Amino acid sequence: MSVFAIQTAHSGAIAAELYFRENDSPPRALLELGGGFGKSLADLVRIFPAATAFFVDLPINMALAAYIF
């Protein structure tokens, strides 16, 4: 496991904590714009498995994210 993977997982956990401070129910959708290869969105999908995920980026990054995840 890389330091980057730990940092992005930690960021996802912080985002989830901040979300639940203001909301009682989990989100219905997740949107990541310019997400690189999708690691942050993948972490959030693990935290919120019922949410629909949308990933928007340049075509090469979309292809890389589809290959990895």
C-alpha positions in Angstrom: 0.0 0.0 0.0 1.4 3.4 -1.0 1.4 6.6 1.0 -0.9 8.1 -1.8 -3.4 5.4 -1.3 -3.5 6.0 2.5 -3.8 9.7 2.0 -6.8 9.4 -0.5 -8.5 6.9 1.8 -8.1 9.3 4.7 -9.5 12.1 2.6 -12.5 10.0 1.7 -13.1 9.2 5.4 -13.0 12.9 6.2 -15.4 13.7 3.4 -17.8 11.1 4.8 -17.6 12.5 8.3 -18.3 16.0 7.1 -21.2 14.8 5.0 -22.8 13.0 7.9 -22.5 16.1 10.2 -25.0 17.9 8.0 -27.1 14.9 6.6 -28.9 12.0 8.2 -29.1 9.8 5.1 -26.3 8.7 2.7 -25.9 10.5 -0.6 -27.8 9.1 -3.6 -25.1 10.2 -6.1 -21.4 11.0 -6.1 -19.7 13.1 -8.8 -16.0 13.5 -9.4 -14.8 16.0 -12.0 -11.2 15.6 -13.2 -10.6 12.7 -10.9 -7.4 11.4 -12.5 -7.6 7.6 -12.3 -10.5 7.5 -9.9 -9.0 6.4 -6.6 -10.9 9.0 -4.6 -14.2 8.1 -6.1 -13.5 4.4 -5.6 -12.9 5.1 -1.9 -16.1 7.1 -1.6 -18.1 4.3 -3.4 -16.7 1.9 -0.7 -18.0 4.2 2.0 -21.4 4.9 0.3 -22.1 1.6 -1.7 -25.7 2.5 -2.5 -24.8 5.8 -4.2 -24.6 6.1 -8.0 -21.1 7.3 -9.0 -20.4 9.6 -11.9 -16.8 10.1 -13.1 -15.9 12.8 -15.6 -12.4 13.4 -17.0 -10.4 13.5 -20.1 -10.8 10.4 -22.3 -7.4 8.9 -21.5 -8.0 9.2 -17.8 -11.5 7.7 -18.2 -9.9 4.7 -20.0 -7.3 4.3 -17.3 -9.9 4.4 -14.5 -12.0 1.9 -16.4 -9.0 -0.4 -16.7 -8.0 -0.1 -13.0 -11.4 -0.2 -11.4 
